[in-house]
Amino acid sequence: MVNLHRSLWYYTSVKDDSEIQEALNQLAEQHPLSGIDTYYGRLKGRGQPWSRKRVLRVYREMNMRHRRKRIKRVPSRIKEPLVQPIGQNMCRSMDFMHDVLSNGRTFRVLNILDDYNREAIAAEASHGFPAERVVRLLERIALFRGKPSKIRVDNGPEFTSKVFTGWCIEQGIDVLYIQTGKPNQNAFIE
């Protein structure tokens, strides 16, 4: 009826792509943020004879279209009661607020608060806040107000970075992290 030969109708592909799948899985483990172009270039560099179309087909069959992201696990935090300090500069709370400008660009405000008298020590706004900038702001505050013995923060990337934690260790400041999803543990600034 459709002028199609019976053998063509019942044909099943016998391609063996297990070698390509293994190579792509190995590359995905080594370079999780790369895409098909990088993987294909690396395979060609190793001298593999596969065409780009074939590698792309296997890549899509494996559902690797999206970049693989490693899940960064936040260590479990100990629940500590929120205690009001008995003097100034003993404990400070830090947190970010964000908003959007009329042109659609976002900005963030880093707020630093003294837990004793709830005085706002600093509020600095910027479009981006890397950990180095947070440390510079804390050093500036330390010149005028002194260093606290403790800082209470959430688990944001600026506060869990090596730059921030290393600076706190150098200065002898204890970092009190709140539990994930429990903003009440940092209630003075939240």
C-alpha positions, 0 to 999 in steps of 0.5 A: 500500500505504501510501496515499502519493502517488508524488510525495511519496515521490520528493520532494527538498528544494530548500532553499538554505542556503548564505547561512546557512552562510556567515553562521554560519562568519563568526560562528564565526570572530569568536566561536569560544566562542559557541553557537547562541543568541548566533549567532542573536541576532547574525543577528537584530541584523543584520536577517536574516529567518531563523527560529530553527528554520532557523538551528538546523537548519543549525547542526546540519548543520554539526556546530557543536553543540560550541563551537569552541576555538582550539588554542593552539600552544606554541612549540617549545622548545629542548632544554637539558641538565639541569645542576646549578647551582654555587650557591644561588639560581641556578636554581629549578624550579617545578611543580604537583601536584594531588589530590582531596579527599573531597568531590570538589573538586580542589586544587593545590600549587605546589612551588618547589625550589632546584636546587642543594641540592634544598631545598623553598623553598615549597609552597602549596596552593589550589583555583585558581592564577592567574598573579597568585598565582604572581607574588605568591608569587615576590615573597614568596620574593624578599624572604627568599631573593633572586631566582634568575637562572633558573626552570625550568618546564613549559608550563602556562597559569600559566607562559606567561601575560603576567603571569608572563613580564612579571614575569620580564622586569622582574626579569631572570629567565630562564625555561627552558621544557621541551619539551612531553611531556618531564618529564625536562627538569624532573627535579629537581621532577618 
